[in-house]
Amino acid sequence: MAKKKISDLIAEWMDGFGRDNGYELSRCEFVKEAGSWYLRVYVDRLQDGAYGHMSAGDCETVSRYLSEKLDEADPIEQNYYLEVSSPGLDRPLISRKDFERFRGERIEISLYKAMDGKKKLEGILTESDDESVTITTDEGTVIQIPKDKAGKINLAVVF
């Protein structure tokens, strides 16, 4: 089965299960690494309408559910490992929903080519659309970055 179809299937299964059990699918990927296939599913925990901590027990609950669904449907021909985890503190921002949800948060942007001598930019996410992301740096500079110039856009981990 194609990677896109597997992602669509996981999204479909997680929709109802997530609503009923307090989970939301962040993203999933089906990748080959070092000769083995991995189906990685990243899930957020919802508590009282807000995002909360995803525990190991939550990951196990989602993993058991998806394992059953995958065994029933058997959509993947090759052997693979199923991994379920939270998106992490430094989660990538990918979807429009991610950019809306994390507006006002500190993000890091890794660029393919340097802008003004910098390949990494950090600031507060102030705006985004399908074409670009706008941040405000600590110095107060407003920078608009075309999304096609960004290799990765992640939440910044602040200690």
Beta strands, then each sheet from edge to edge (+ up, - down):
strand 1: 23-33
strand 2: 36-47
strand 3: 50-52
strand 4: 81-85
strand 5: 106-115
strand 6: 118-128
strand 7: 132-136
strand 8: 142-146
strand 9: 150-155
sheet 1: 1+ 2- 3+
sheet 2: 1+ 2- 4-
sheet 3: 8+ 7- 6+ 5- 9+
end
